[in-house]
């Protein structure tokens, strides 16, 4: 059995990682990351939430990469849906660093959705809601959306067509991608993409922000 204190990054480690990813955290946000990490470890034994087992790698890959992407969002309050949320990435870290957002976590796996609801409750997050559904079945429950985001979705064509549909009408899409997916996504119709932003501390991962074509 792993010592639980060894599974949670120290405050200093979290602050150093945040500095490397060019954002800052307050004390409450650091505590939220630690609590969330502890829950990931506890639940990962029964529900496969992440293949990453090293606490520091979890911090960099899951939390910091998600929070780094939040810096590309519009500055005003917005309604965001994280589709295929899984263990809550990127949606929950984005919500932690941008508490002004209204966040929907779309997850069809009931066990994962239960975990997400527990994290929201434990961390005391407001304006965050879990929807146990496939994204294709959602419309008015989430509309109107300012931003859709996803980090672990494969079917980009269906996802972006749904996001741009009249019943959802998302204004922007924020995607965490491997290099090999960039050209495929940028060639899809209906969206205008900005230049990809390289993810710090990675070789072939990017964040892509797009606006729905009028």
N, C-alpha and C positions, 0 to 999 in steps of 0.2 A: 504494500500500500504506500502511495506516495505521500510524503509530508505536505499538507495543504499549503503551508507557508511558502514552500519551494515552488508551488504552482502559480504564485501571484507575483508579478514583477514589482520591484520596489518603487517607491515614489520617485527616487532619483533616476532609475532606469526609464520610467515613463516620461519624465520631463526631458531627459536627454534625447529619447526617441522623437518626442514631439518637436524638439529644436531641430533635429536632422530633417524632419518633414515640414519645417517652416510654419509651424503653428504653435500657439501657447494654450495651456490648460490651467484652469483654476483648481484649487484644492478639492472642491466638490467633484469636479470632473475626473480628477485622478482617482478619487475614492470609488467613483462609479465604474471606472475601467477595472479597478482591482476586484470589486464585487462581481462584475460581469464575468471576468476571467475565472473567478472561483466557481461560479455557477456552470460555466462551460466545462470545466474539469469534472465537476460532480455529475453533470448530465451526460457527458460524452461516453461514460461507461455503458449507459443503456440506450442512448439515442446517438447515432453517428452524426454529430454536428460539424466536426472538423477532423481532417486527417493529421493536422498539425498538433504535435504533443509538447513541443518545447515552448515554455512560457514567453521567452523573448521573441521567438519567431512568430508566435501568436500575436504578440503586441505589434510587431512591425507589419506583418502581412495582413492581419485582419483589422486591427484598430487604426494604425497609422495610415495605411493605404486608404481606408474608408474616409477618415477624417481629412486627409489631404484633399480628397475629391470634393469635400464640402466647400472648400475655398473657391471652387469654380461655380457655385450656385449663385443665383441672383441674391442680392443683399437683403431685399425686403422679405417679409413673411411669405412663405409659399407652402403649397400643398404638394407633398411628395409621396409617391408610391414606390416602394422597393419590391420588385417582382422576383419571386423565387428566393425569398429571404433566407431560407435555411436556418443557420445559426444566428441570423440577425445582421448579416453584413451585405451591403454597407449601411443599411437603414438605421440601425440602432446607434452605432458610433457617430453617424451624421447627426442624429437627433441629440446625442450627448453634447456635441460641440456646437450645435445650432438649436438650442432649446426653443427658439421661436417658431420652428417648423411644425406643421401638422403632418404626421407621418403615418402612412398605411403600410403594414408589412403583409405582403401577399404570399402565403405559403400553403400548399395543398396537403402536405404531410401533417397529419393531426398531432403526432408526437412532437414534431419540431414546432408547430404552432403553439402547443401547450407550453413548451420551453420559452418561446418568445413572450407569451403573455406573463409568465412568471418573472422574466427579466424586467419587463415594463413595471410590474407591481413592486418588485424588490428595489428597483432603482428610483421609484417614485416619479416616473416619467408621465407627463400629461400630454394630451393631444397626440397620443400614439395608440394605434389600434391594429390588432391582428385580424386578417381576413382569411379564413380557412377555405381556400378556393383555388381553382386554376384561373389564371389571369383572363383567359378567353371568355370566362363566364361572368366577368365583372363589367359594369358600366356605370350606372347611376350611383352605385354604392361609393365610388371613389371620385366621380366627376364633380366639379371641374378640377382637373389636375394641372398644376404648373409644371411639374417635373416628374418623369418616370426614370427610375434608375435600376440597374441590375449589374450583378457581378459574376453570376455563375449560370447564366442562361445560355443555352446553345442556339435556340431557334430565333435568331435575330429578326428574320423577315416577318414571321407571324407576330412577334412581340411589337415591332415598330409599326406594323400595319394596325394592330389593335390600339396602340398608344395614339396614333394619328386619327383614329376613327371618330365620327361625330359624337358617339356616345361617351367617349373618354376625352378627346380633344386636348391631349397634353401639349403644352407649348414647347417644352424642351425635353431632351433625353440625355442622361448622363450614364455612360457605360464604362465599366472597368474591363479592359480587353487584353488578351495576349496579342503580340505583334502579328501573328498569322491571321487574326480575325479582322484586322483593321480595314484592309481593302474590300473585303466582302461587305462589311457594314457601310462603308462610305459609298459603295456602288448602289445601295438600296434606294428606291425612289421615295419621295415624299419628305426628305429631310435634308437640311443644309448643315454641313459639319465644319466645325472649327479645326484648326491644326491639333493633332493629338498632343496631349501633355504627358511626357514621360513620368512614370512613377519613380520617386527617389528610391535609391537602394535596390533597384531591380534592373535587369538587362533588357527584358522584352515585354514589359507590361506598361500599358498606357491608359489614360483616361480620355474619353472622347465626349465632347459636348456638342449636341446638335439642336437645331431649332426646326420646328415643323414648317415646311414650305407652305406659303400661302397659296 
